[in-house]
Amino acid sequence: MTETTHLQTTPPGDGAKQHSPEYRVAVDSLRGLRQDLIHDAFAYRPLPPRRTDGWLVRRLPGRLREYAAWLPHAVITAGALLTLAIATADFGGPALLLGLFCAVPVLLTMVRPVGAFWASMVSTPLLAMFGSQWGEWPWTPGSFACHLIVLTVVAVRTRPRTAGWMWVLTALYALVADAGIGPTNTYGTNSAPMLILSALILLCVTVRHIRRDAEQEVTAQQTVTAHERSRRTLLEERTTIARELHDVVAHHMSVVAIQAEAAPYRVENPPPELEKAFATIRENAVAALTELRRVLGVVRAEDYEVPDAPQPTLADLDGLLANVREAGLTAEKVVTGAVRELPQGVELSAYRIVQEALSNTLRHAPGATARVEIGYVLGGLGLRIVNGPPPNTSLIKPSPGAGHGITGMRERVSMLNGEMTAGGTDDGGYEVAVFLPVALPDEGDA
């Protein structure tokens, strides 16, 4: 028995129709028109006060600065009075009443901008029916000024697409009014001046909108870039610190493992318990060293090579100061307190902090004098690197990496649970003060 399945195809024209691109463009355009000028056309959108942090407003006295916030409202009110004056001078009879038809749409732009456009469109033919002593059609002088002001304010308060739709509807009204519907005793039509002037005004407003949006986007991108650059610098500094600590700790763990292996041979007939204890110490040291290399090894770059020379300490500061003196920086070192050996991590971080502070002095204050103060106190190590103002500011070159050295210093200080302050001095120089705590031997034994 054979079962036959018949597939029924939908004939063309039924079901979902495939519309042409032109049809879709027309539908999208009508949808945009409805969204911009019809949907919530009379929604309440009050005009906010002007910002008072502009470069020009900040220079005004305090009382005038408060009034400057309401400058847009004053300008719109002045425009409404202007249209009222033009309409009153143009019409005979109930001139004041007809002038209100021109002033009200302008005032309406402060609270209902899109509704003000429709009010202007409705008042234009009403005013034209009463005629004008100038015989202009389809815009009387009052409605001409009113419509231009309304288009400008609404375009500023909305977006470019809305301004385009307003101009299109204005052009359609001009075409209909000039197609033989208007009065026959007019001197001529003013549709062309209206369309040309409104197009120029809306073009300028649109360019302003585009420029403002571009500036906001650039500002946002610059903020994101600066944040990412700062974050990348922080990660790079942490990577450098991790590499250096890896070398320091790996050296000490290797020494512990070697000494634990050699210790039983330095004692004649050591007890088995002692040999077992040293073997356990060596195994733990080797295991810790292996784990340390596995975890911290991931921060090494592929081209990173372990330095052959030992990591620098505070004993190498004299060589560092000699190098910066050769570069043109007058630097001196002052040591207070009893000099003692500190943990290698503290010595390395202190050396790097002094090195970065002197590098910043060379970069940002060429020709200045610097002073490095090292204080050995009971609970740790104090550092103070201060430089005077640059003798010639014209020698200072812009540095795109400004501020990254301070970030690295703070990372090293935070790693050691220390404290750091950095900032300008009263004489125009710069000061970096650091305190790195060091546990006393009694505290370490406890």
C-alpha positions as CSV (number, residue, x, y, z in Angstrom):
1,M,0.0,0.0,0.0
2,T,1.5,3.3,-1.1
3,E,0.6,6.5,0.6
4,T,0.9,9.6,-1.5
5,T,1.3,13.0,0.1
6,H,0.2,16.0,-1.8
7,L,1.9,19.4,-1.0
8,Q,-0.4,22.3,-1.4
9,T,1.4,25.5,-2.3
10,T,0.1,28.9,-1.6
11,P,-0.7,30.7,-4.8
12,P,0.9,33.9,-5.5
13,G,-0.9,36.9,-4.1
14,D,-2.3,35.1,-1.0
15,G,-0.9,35.2,2.5
16,A,2.0,37.5,3.2
17,K,2.7,39.8,0.3
18,Q,6.1,40.9,-0.7
19,H,5.9,44.7,-1.0
20,S,8.3,46.7,-3.2
21,P,11.0,48.8,-1.6
22,E,9.2,52.0,-2.7
23,Y,6.1,50.9,-0.8
24,R,8.1,50.1,2.3
25,V,9.8,53.5,2.2
26,A,6.4,55.2,1.9
27,V,5.0,53.2,4.8
28,D,8.1,54.0,7.0
29,S,7.8,57.7,6.1
30,L,4.1,57.9,7.0
31,R,4.9,56.0,10.2
32,G,7.6,58.6,11.0
33,L,5.2,61.4,10.3
34,R,2.7,60.0,12.6
35,Q,5.3,59.5,15.3
36,D,6.8,63.0,15.1
37,L,3.9,65.3,14.4
38,I,0.7,63.4,15.3
39,H,1.4,61.1,18.2
40,D,1.3,63.1,21.4
41,A,1.3,66.3,19.4
42,F,0.0,68.3,22.3
43,A,2.0,66.6,25.0
44,Y,3.2,69.0,27.8
45,R,7.0,69.6,27.3
46,P,8.0,72.7,29.1
47,L,11.1,74.5,28.0
48,P,13.8,74.0,30.7
49,P,15.9,76.9,31.9
50,R,19.2,77.5,30.3
51,R,22.4,76.1,31.8
52,T,24.5,78.7,33.6
53,D,27.9,77.0,33.3
54,G,28.7,78.3,29.9
55,W,31.9,80.3,29.2
56,L,29.9,83.5,28.6
57,V,27.3,83.1,31.4
58,R,30.0,82.4,34.0
59,R,31.4,85.9,33.4
60,L,28.2,87.6,34.4
61,P,27.5,89.0,37.9
62,G,25.5,86.7,40.2
63,R,22.1,88.4,39.8
64,L,22.4,88.5,36.0
65,R,23.6,84.9,35.9
66,E,20.3,83.9,37.5
67,Y,18.3,85.8,34.9
68,A,20.4,84.3,32.1
69,A,18.8,80.9,32.8
70,W,15.5,82.3,31.5
71,L,17.0,83.9,28.4
72,P,15.3,81.4,25.9
73,H,11.9,82.2,27.4
74,A,12.6,85.9,27.1
75,V,13.6,85.5,23.4
76,I,10.5,83.5,22.6
77,T,8.3,86.1,24.4
78,A,10.0,88.9,22.4
79,G,9.3,87.0,19.2
80,A,5.6,86.7,20.2
81,L,5.4,90.4,20.8
82,L,7.1,91.1,17.5
83,T,4.5,89.0,15.6
84,L,1.7,90.7,17.5
85,A,3.0,94.1,16.5
86,I,3.4,93.1,12.8
87,A,-0.1,91.6,12.7
88,T,-1.7,94.6,14.5
89,A,-0.1,97.1,12.1
90,D,-1.1,94.9,9.1
91,F,-4.8,94.3,9.8
92,G,-7.7,96.6,10.1
93,G,-10.7,96.1,12.2
94,P,-10.2,93.7,15.1
95,A,-6.4,93.9,14.7
96,L,-5.6,93.0,18.3
97,L,-7.7,89.8,18.2
98,L,-6.2,88.8,14.9
99,G,-2.7,89.5,16.3
100,L,-3.3,87.0,19.0
101,F,-3.6,84.3,16.4
102,C,0.0,85.1,15.5
103,A,1.4,85.5,19.1
104,V,-0.2,82.5,20.7
105,P,1.5,79.8,18.5
106,V,4.9,81.4,19.3
107,L,4.2,81.3,23.1
108,L,2.9,77.8,22.8
109,T,6.4,76.6,21.7
110,M,7.5,76.9,25.3
111,V,5.1,74.2,26.6
112,R,3.8,72.2,23.6
113,P,6.3,72.6,20.7
114,V,4.6,70.2,18.2
115,G,1.2,71.6,19.0
116,A,2.5,75.1,18.4
117,F,3.4,74.0,14.8
118,W,-0.2,72.8,14.2
119,A,-1.6,75.9,15.8
120,S,0.5,78.0,13.3
121,M,-0.7,75.9,10.4
122,V,-4.3,76.4,11.4
123,S,-4.0,80.1,12.1
124,T,-2.3,80.8,8.7
125,P,-5.4,80.3,6.5
126,L,-7.7,81.9,9.1
127,L,-5.6,85.1,9.0
128,A,-5.4,84.9,5.2
129,M,-9.2,84.9,4.8
130,F,-9.4,88.3,6.5
131,G,-7.1,89.7,3.9
132,S,-4.2,92.1,4.3
133,Q,-3.5,95.6,3.2
134,W,-0.3,94.4,1.6
135,G,-2.1,91.8,-0.5
136,E,0.2,88.9,0.2
137,W,-0.8,85.3,-0.1
138,P,-0.9,82.7,1.5
139,W,1.0,84.1,4.5
140,T,0.2,87.5,5.8
141,P,3.1,89.4,7.3
142,G,2.1,88.5,10.8
143,S,1.6,84.8,10.1
144,F,4.8,84.8,8.0
145,A,6.9,85.9,11.0
146,C,4.9,83.6,13.3
147,H,5.4,80.5,11.2
148,L,9.2,81.2,10.7
149,I,9.6,81.6,14.5
150,V,7.6,78.5,15.3
151,L,9.5,76.4,12.8
152,T,12.8,77.6,14.2
153,V,11.9,77.0,17.9
154,V,10.3,73.6,17.3
155,A,13.2,72.5,15.2
156,V,15.6,73.5,18.0
157,R,13.6,71.7,20.6
158,T,13.0,68.5,18.6
159,R,15.1,66.5,16.2
160,P,16.1,67.0,12.5
161,R,13.5,64.5,11.2
162,T,10.7,66.4,12.8
163,A,12.0,69.6,11.3
164,G,12.0,68.0,7.9
165,W,8.4,66.9,8.2
166,M,7.3,70.4,9.3
167,W,9.0,71.8,6.1
168,V,7.3,69.2,3.9
169,L,3.8,70.0,5.3
170,T,4.6,73.8,4.9
171,A,5.5,73.2,1.3
172,L,2.3,71.1,0.7
173,Y,0.2,73.9,2.1
174,A,2.0,76.4,-0.1
175,L,1.3,74.3,-3.2
176,V,-2.3,73.9,-2.4
177,A,-2.8,77.6,-1.6
178,D,-1.1,78.6,-4.8
179,A,-3.1,76.2,-7.0
180,G,-5.9,78.8,-7.6
181,I,-7.5,78.5,-4.2
182,G,-6.3,81.9,-2.9
183,P,-7.9,85.3,-3.6
184,T,-7.4,86.9,-6.9
185,N,-6.7,90.5,-5.8
186,T,-3.3,89.8,-4.3
187,Y,-0.1,91.3,-5.5
188,G,1.7,88.0,-5.5
189,T,2.5,84.9,-3.6
190,N,5.1,84.7,-0.9
191,S,5.4,80.9,-0.8
192,A,8.9,80.9,-2.4
193,P,10.4,83.3,0.3
194,M,8.7,81.2,3.0
195,L,10.1,77.9,1.7
196,I,13.6,79.3,1.0
197,L,14.0,81.0,4.4
198,S,12.5,78.2,6.3
199,A,14.7,75.7,4.5
200,L,17.8,77.7,5.3
201,I,16.8,78.1,9.0
202,L,16.0,74.4,9.3
203,L,19.3,73.5,7.6
204,C,21.2,75.6,10.1
205,V,19.3,74.1,13.0
206,T,19.9,70.5,11.7
207,V,23.6,71.2,11.3
208,R,23.7,72.4,14.9
209,H,21.9,69.2,16.1
210,I,24.3,67.0,14.2
211,R,27.3,68.9,15.5
212,R,26.1,68.7,19.1
213,D,25.4,64.9,18.8
214,A,28.8,64.4,17.3
215,E,30.5,66.4,20.1
216,Q,28.6,64.3,22.7
217,E,29.6,61.1,21.0
218,V,33.3,62.2,20.8
219,T,33.2,63.2,24.5
220,A,31.7,59.9,25.5
221,Q,34.3,58.1,23.4
222,Q,37.1,60.1,24.9
223,T,35.9,59.3,28.4
224,V,35.7,55.6,27.6
225,T,39.2,55.8,26.1
226,A,40.7,57.6,29.1
227,H,39.1,55.0,31.4
228,E,40.4,52.1,29.4
229,R,43.8,53.7,29.1
230,S,43.9,54.1,32.9
231,R,42.7,50.6,33.4
232,R,45.3,49.2,31.0
233,T,48.0,51.2,32.7
234,L,46.9,49.8,36.1
235,L,47.0,46.2,34.8
236,E,50.4,46.7,33.2
237,E,51.8,48.1,36.4
238,R,50.4,45.2,38.4
239,T,51.9,42.8,35.9
240,T,55.3,44.5,36.4
241,I,55.0,44.3,40.1
242,A,54.0,40.6,39.9
243,R,57.0,39.8,37.7
244,E,59.4,41.5,40.1
245,L,57.8,39.8,43.2
246,H,58.0,36.5,41.4
247,D,61.7,36.9,41.0
248,V,62.2,38.0,44.6
249,V,60.1,35.3,46.1
250,A,61.5,32.6,43.8
251,H,65.0,33.5,44.8
252,H,64.2,33.2,48.5
253,M,62.3,29.9,48.1
254,S,65.2,28.5,46.1
255,V,67.6,29.4,48.9
256,V,65.3,27.8,51.5
257,A,65.2,24.6,49.4
258,I,68.9,24.4,49.0
259,Q,69.7,25.2,52.6
260,A,67.1,22.6,53.8
261,E,68.8,20.0,51.6
262,A,72.3,20.8,52.7
263,A,71.5,21.3,56.4
264,P,71.6,17.5,57.4
265,Y,75.1,17.2,56.0
266,R,76.4,19.9,58.3
267,V,75.6,18.0,61.4
268,E,77.4,14.8,62.3
269,N,75.0,11.9,62.8
270,P,71.8,13.9,62.7
271,P,68.8,12.2,64.2
272,P,66.2,10.8,61.8
273,E,63.6,13.2,63.0
274,L,65.8,16.1,62.0
275,E,66.5,14.7,58.6
276,K,62.8,14.1,58.0
277,A,62.0,17.7,59.1
278,F,64.5,19.2,56.7
279,A,63.3,16.9,53.9
280,T,59.7,18.1,54.6
281,I,60.9,21.7,54.5
282,R,62.6,21.2,51.2
283,E,59.6,19.4,49.6
284,N,57.3,22.2,50.8
285,A,59.7,24.9,49.5
286,V,60.0,23.2,46.1
287,A,56.2,22.7,45.9
288,A,55.6,26.3,46.8
289,L,58.2,27.4,44.2
290,T,56.5,25.3,41.5
291,E,53.1,26.6,42.3
292,L,54.4,30.2,42.4
293,R,56.0,29.9,39.0
294,R,52.8,28.3,37.6
295,V,50.5,31.0,38.9
296,L,52.6,34.1,38.4
297,G,54.1,32.8,35.2
298,V,50.9,33.6,33.3
299,V,51.6,37.4,33.7
300,R,54.9,37.1,31.8
301,A,54.9,38.2,28.2
302,E,56.2,35.9,25.6
303,D,59.3,38.1,25.1
304,Y,59.9,38.6,28.8
305,E,63.3,37.5,30.1
306,V,64.3,37.1,33.7
307,P,66.9,39.8,34.5
308,D,70.4,38.5,35.1
309,A,71.2,41.1,37.7
310,P,69.5,41.2,41.1
311,Q,66.6,43.5,41.6
312,P,67.6,47.0,42.7
313,T,67.4,48.1,46.4
314,L,67.9,51.4,48.3
315,A,71.6,50.8,48.2
316,D,71.6,51.4,44.5
317,L,70.0,54.9,44.8
318,D,73.4,56.6,44.4
319,G,73.7,55.2,40.9
320,L,70.2,56.3,40.1
321,L,70.9,59.9,41.3
322,A,74.1,59.9,39.3
323,N,72.1,59.1,36.2
324,V,69.5,61.8,36.7
325,R,72.2,64.3,37.4
326,E,73.8,63.5,34.0
327,A,70.3,64.1,32.5
328,G,70.4,67.7,33.9
329,L,68.5,67.3,37.2
330,T,70.1,68.6,40.4
331,A,69.2,66.0,43.0
332,E,70.4,65.3,46.5
333,K,69.7,62.5,49.0
334,V,69.2,62.8,52.7
335,V,69.0,59.8,54.9
336,T,67.8,59.9,58.5
337,G,67.5,57.2,61.1
338,A,69.5,54.0,61.5
339,V,70.1,52.4,58.2
340,R,69.1,48.7,58.3
341,E,68.3,46.0,55.9
342,L,64.6,45.8,55.0
343,P,62.6,43.1,53.2
344,Q,63.5,42.8,49.6
345,G,60.0,43.6,48.5
346,V,60.0,46.9,50.4
347,E,63.5,47.8,49.2
348,L,62.5,47.1,45.6
349,S,59.2,49.1,45.8
350,A,61.0,52.0,47.5
351,Y,63.6,52.1,44.8
352,R,60.9,52.0,42.0
353,I,58.9,54.8,43.7
354,V,62.0,57.1,43.9
355,Q,62.9,56.2,40.3
356,E,59.4,57.0,39.0
357,A,59.2,60.3,41.0
358,L,62.6,61.4,39.6
359,S,61.5,60.4,36.1
360,N,58.4,62.5,36.5
361,T,60.5,65.5,37.6
362,L,62.7,65.1,34.5
363,R,59.6,64.9,32.3
364,H,57.4,67.6,33.8
365,A,59.9,70.0,35.5
366,P,63.1,70.0,33.4
367,G,65.9,71.9,35.0
368,A,64.4,71.9,38.5
369,T,66.0,70.7,41.7
370,A,65.0,67.5,43.5
371,R,65.4,66.2,47.0
372,V,65.1,62.6,48.1
373,E,64.6,62.0,51.8
374,I,64.7,58.5,53.2
375,G,63.7,58.0,56.8
376,Y,64.3,54.7,58.7
377,V,61.8,54.8,61.5
378,L,60.7,52.2,64.1
379,G,57.7,51.0,62.2
380,G,58.8,51.2,58.6
381,L,60.3,53.3,55.9
382,G,59.5,56.9,55.0
383,L,60.1,58.4,51.6
384,R,59.7,62.0,50.4
385,I,60.6,63.1,46.9
386,V,60.1,66.8,46.3
387,N,61.1,69.0,43.4
388,G,60.9,72.7,42.8
389,P,59.2,74.6,40.0
390,P,60.7,74.4,36.5
391,P,62.9,77.4,35.7
392,N,61.6,77.6,32.1
393,T,58.1,76.4,31.4
394,S,58.7,76.6,27.6
395,L,61.0,73.5,28.0
396,I,58.0,71.4,29.2
397,K,56.7,69.1,26.5
398,P,53.2,67.6,26.6
399,S,53.3,64.0,27.8
400,P,50.4,61.7,26.9
401,G,51.3,59.4,29.8
402,A,50.9,62.0,32.5
403,G,49.5,60.5,35.7
404,H,50.3,56.9,34.9
405,G,53.5,57.0,37.1
406,I,51.4,58.1,40.1
407,T,49.1,55.1,39.4
408,G,52.1,52.7,39.6
409,M,53.3,54.3,42.8
410,R,50.0,53.9,44.4
411,E,49.8,50.3,43.4
412,R,53.1,49.5,45.0
413,V,52.2,51.3,48.2
414,S,48.8,49.6,48.3
415,M,50.4,46.2,47.9
416,L,52.5,46.8,51.0
417,N,49.6,48.4,53.0
418,G,51.3,51.7,53.0
419,E,50.2,55.3,52.7
420,M,51.0,57.8,50.0
421,T,50.2,61.5,49.2
422,A,51.1,63.3,46.0
423,G,50.4,66.9,45.0
424,G,51.7,70.3,44.2
425,T,53.6,72.5,46.6
426,D,53.1,76.2,47.4
427,D,56.1,77.2,45.3
428,G,54.9,75.5,42.2
429,G,56.8,72.2,42.6
430,Y,55.6,68.7,43.3
431,E,55.9,66.4,46.3
432,V,55.5,62.6,46.8
433,A,55.4,61.3,50.4
434,V,55.2,57.6,51.1
435,F,55.3,55.5,54.2
436,L,55.9,51.7,53.9
437,P,55.2,49.7,57.1
438,V,57.8,47.1,58.1
439,A,57.0,44.6,60.8
440,L,59.5,44.5,63.7
441,P,61.3,41.2,64.4
442,D,59.3,40.7,67.6
443,E,56.0,41.1,65.6
444,G,57.2,38.6,63.0
445,D,58.2,36.0,65.6
446,A,54.8,36.5,67.4
